[in-house]
Amino acid sequence: MNREAAEKRGRGAETLACWWLRLHGWQILARRARLPGGEVDIIARRGRTLAFVEVKARATREAAAMSLDAWRLRRVVAAAERLAPRYLRPGDDLRIDAIFIVPASFPHHVPNIWQG
């Protein structure tokens, strides 16, 4: 798959993940928040929980889970640490989540995937 097609597929997966989160009571605060050294696909809030969400679209759930390795998670965590002051309110819980998008299946939301 070329870079342009991969970018389009990624944006589509992020849009689907945003809709899934909204349907489950989350407010989308930002998409594709980029910083030098890291990026967060979605920043979302539900109540007192602030989630930095990494979205992975693959052919199978297993392939999506395998694509989210420790190196990629560390980049998300680094970006989340730098972005948190913009979005965090006193008393909030902060976490790193993942959403796996696979064909012919509902999105799979994995809360608190990073245990640090």
Residue frames relative to the residue before (quaternion, step in Angstrom):
aa qw qx qy qz dx dy dz
M 1.0000 0.0000 0.0000 0.0000 0.00 0.00 0.00
N 0.3864 -0.7282 0.5097 0.2463 3.58 -0.84 0.91
R 0.7252 -0.4727 0.3024 0.3990 3.54 -1.32 0.38
E 0.6582 0.5208 -0.3059 0.4494 3.58 0.95 -0.88
A 0.6654 0.4902 -0.2969 0.4784 3.58 0.95 -0.87
A 0.6413 0.5165 -0.3241 0.4658 3.59 1.01 -0.80
E 0.6340 0.5306 -0.3205 0.4623 3.59 1.01 -0.83
K 0.6591 0.5044 -0.2982 0.4713 3.58 0.95 -0.89
R 0.6522 0.5068 -0.3093 0.4712 3.58 0.96 -0.86
G 0.6522 0.5223 -0.3080 0.4549 3.58 1.00 -0.83
R 0.6552 0.5022 -0.3093 0.4721 3.58 0.95 -0.85
G 0.6402 0.5206 -0.3224 0.4639 3.58 1.02 -0.78
A 0.6493 0.5086 -0.3113 0.4720 3.58 0.99 -0.85
E 0.6515 0.5079 -0.3166 0.4662 3.60 0.98 -0.79
T 0.6271 0.5247 -0.3337 0.4692 3.59 1.03 -0.74
L 0.6490 0.5045 -0.3083 0.4788 3.57 0.95 -0.87
A 0.6501 0.5131 -0.3137 0.4644 3.60 0.95 -0.85
C 0.6317 0.5281 -0.3333 0.4592 3.60 1.01 -0.77
W 0.6559 0.4989 -0.3128 0.4723 3.57 0.93 -0.85
W 0.6275 0.5354 -0.3294 0.4593 3.57 0.99 -0.84
L 0.6648 0.4967 -0.2994 0.4709 3.57 0.90 -0.91
R 0.6435 0.5221 -0.3234 0.4569 3.61 0.91 -0.88
L 0.6574 0.5160 -0.3071 0.4552 3.58 0.96 -0.86
H 0.7241 0.3888 -0.2255 0.5231 3.57 1.23 -0.45
G 0.6989 -0.5482 0.2484 0.3865 3.54 1.15 0.68
W 0.5152 0.6390 -0.4208 0.3863 3.59 1.24 0.22
Q 0.2883 -0.7033 0.6208 0.1919 3.53 -1.23 0.61
I 0.3177 -0.7427 0.5584 0.1887 3.59 -0.81 0.99
L 0.2102 -0.8052 0.5482 0.0832 3.57 -0.63 1.17
A 0.7960 -0.0836 0.0854 0.5934 3.58 1.06 -0.72
R 0.1697 -0.7413 0.6384 0.1189 3.51 -1.33 0.48
R 0.8583 0.0736 -0.0792 0.5016 3.54 -1.14 0.74
A 0.1463 0.7857 -0.5758 0.1725 3.54 0.73 1.09
R 0.0633 -0.8344 0.5468 -0.0267 3.56 -0.39 1.27
L 0.0090 -0.7464 0.6652 -0.0202 3.47 -1.21 0.82
P 0.6098 -0.5066 0.4168 0.4446 3.59 -1.15 0.29
G 0.8228 0.2292 -0.1807 0.4876 3.58 -0.78 1.01
G 0.8325 0.0330 -0.0243 0.5525 3.60 1.17 0.02
E 0.1141 -0.7652 0.6314 0.0532 3.50 -1.35 0.33
V 0.1605 -0.7385 0.6438 0.1196 3.53 -1.22 0.61
D 0.4446 -0.7173 0.4708 0.2572 3.57 -0.76 1.06
I 0.8030 -0.0218 0.0698 0.5915 3.58 0.84 -1.02
I 0.1187 -0.7286 0.6676 0.0966 3.53 -1.13 0.74
A 0.0347 0.8240 -0.5574 0.0953 3.56 -0.62 1.16
R 0.1791 -0.7689 0.6072 0.0894 3.54 -1.25 0.56
R 0.0512 0.7321 -0.6791 0.0138 3.51 -1.20 0.76
G 0.8190 -0.0587 -0.0085 0.5707 3.54 -0.42 1.23
R 0.7902 -0.2581 0.2309 0.5056 3.56 -0.77 -1.09
T 0.5766 0.5721 -0.3824 0.4405 3.60 1.25 0.30
L 0.1159 -0.7599 0.6385 0.0375 3.52 -0.88 1.07
A 0.0613 -0.8248 0.5619 -0.0165 3.57 -0.59 1.17
F 0.2033 -0.7110 0.6628 0.1179 3.50 -1.12 0.88
V 0.1178 -0.8571 0.5011 -0.0185 3.54 -0.34 1.32
E 0.1947 -0.7447 0.6311 0.0959 3.54 -0.94 1.01
V 0.1816 -0.7884 0.5838 0.0686 3.59 -0.83 1.04
K 0.0249 -0.7840 0.6202 -0.0135 3.55 -0.93 0.96
A 0.1082 -0.7759 0.6206 0.0341 3.57 -0.85 1.05
R 0.1419 0.7748 -0.5988 0.1451 3.55 -0.70 1.12
A 0.6923 -0.4876 0.3432 0.4064 3.58 -1.31 0.15
T 0.7910 0.1069 -0.0541 0.6000 3.59 1.12 -0.66
R 0.6270 -0.5313 0.4074 0.3984 3.56 -1.25 0.40
E 0.6294 0.5403 -0.3312 0.4498 3.58 1.03 -0.77
A 0.6567 0.4984 -0.3085 0.4745 3.58 0.97 -0.86
A 0.6321 0.5222 -0.3329 0.4658 3.60 1.03 -0.74
A 0.6651 0.4983 -0.3028 0.4665 3.58 0.91 -0.90
M 0.6643 0.5015 -0.3060 0.4621 3.59 0.97 -0.81
S 0.6418 0.5396 -0.3296 0.4339 3.60 1.09 -0.61
L 0.6633 0.4531 -0.3010 0.5140 3.57 1.23 -0.30
D 0.0257 0.8411 -0.5353 0.0730 3.52 0.39 1.30
A 0.7382 -0.4268 0.2904 0.4342 3.58 -1.32 0.14
W 0.6248 0.5447 -0.3432 0.4417 3.60 1.00 -0.77
R 0.6834 0.4705 -0.2871 0.4786 3.60 0.88 -0.93
L 0.6415 0.5176 -0.3308 0.4594 3.58 0.97 -0.77
R 0.6327 0.5263 -0.3371 0.4572 3.61 0.99 -0.76
R 0.6297 0.5220 -0.3363 0.4668 3.60 1.04 -0.70
V 0.6433 0.5029 -0.3195 0.4808 3.58 1.00 -0.80
V 0.6490 0.5179 -0.3111 0.4623 3.57 0.94 -0.89
A 0.6486 0.5146 -0.3204 0.4603 3.60 0.93 -0.86
A 0.6668 0.4804 -0.3003 0.4842 3.58 0.94 -0.85
A 0.6440 0.5292 -0.3233 0.4480 3.59 0.97 -0.84
E 0.6355 0.5319 -0.3314 0.4509 3.59 0.98 -0.80
R 0.7010 0.4553 -0.2674 0.4794 3.57 1.00 -0.79
L 0.7030 0.4583 -0.2646 0.4752 3.59 1.10 -0.65
A 0.5087 0.7023 -0.3999 0.2967 3.59 1.12 -0.62
P 0.6581 0.5254 -0.3512 0.4092 3.65 0.77 -0.82
R 0.6123 0.5591 -0.3477 0.4378 3.61 1.15 -0.50
Y 0.8077 0.3139 -0.1086 0.4871 3.56 1.03 -0.83
L 0.6076 0.5981 -0.3426 0.3947 3.58 1.15 -0.61
R 0.1396 -0.7630 0.6270 0.0724 3.54 -1.03 0.89
P 0.6449 -0.5181 0.3667 0.4256 3.61 -1.13 0.48
G 0.8044 0.2688 -0.2215 0.4813 3.56 -0.94 0.95
D 0.4962 0.6631 -0.4301 0.3593 3.59 1.25 -0.03
D 0.3121 -0.6650 0.6378 0.2314 3.51 -1.33 0.48
L 0.1892 -0.7793 0.5918 0.0811 3.55 -0.93 0.95
R 0.1084 0.8009 -0.5844 0.0721 3.57 -0.95 0.81
I 0.3689 -0.6727 0.5962 0.2364 3.51 -1.39 0.32
D 0.0742 -0.7985 0.5975 -0.0028 3.57 -0.73 1.12
A 0.1984 -0.7349 0.6256 0.1706 3.53 -1.36 0.13
I 0.1022 -0.7430 0.6544 0.0962 3.52 -1.24 0.53
F 0.1866 -0.7787 0.5943 0.0746 3.53 -0.80 1.12
I 0.1488 -0.7768 0.6105 0.0423 3.54 -0.84 1.09
V 0.0722 0.7821 -0.6132 0.0845 3.57 -0.72 1.12
P 0.6098 -0.5778 0.3862 0.3811 3.60 -1.08 0.62
A 0.8633 0.1407 -0.1161 0.4705 3.54 -1.26 0.68
S 0.6727 0.4293 -0.3028 0.5210 3.58 1.07 0.70
F 0.5290 -0.5868 0.4900 0.3685 3.55 -1.19 0.47
P 0.5914 -0.5483 0.4308 0.4049 3.60 -1.13 0.46
H 0.2713 -0.7513 0.5839 0.1448 3.56 -1.11 0.77
H 0.1587 -0.8034 0.5724 0.0409 3.57 -0.42 1.30
V 0.0919 -0.7823 0.6158 0.0203 3.54 -0.75 1.12
P 0.2161 -0.8061 0.5369 0.1232 3.60 -0.25 1.22
N 0.8665 0.1218 -0.0839 0.4767 3.54 -1.26 0.61
I 0.1222 0.8403 -0.5164 0.1108 3.58 0.88 0.97
W 0.7097 0.3987 -0.2424 0.5279 3.60 1.16 -0.54
Q 0.1359 -0.8093 0.5698 0.0443 3.56 -0.61 1.15
G 0.3451 -0.7943 0.4445 0.2291 3.56 1.37 0.02
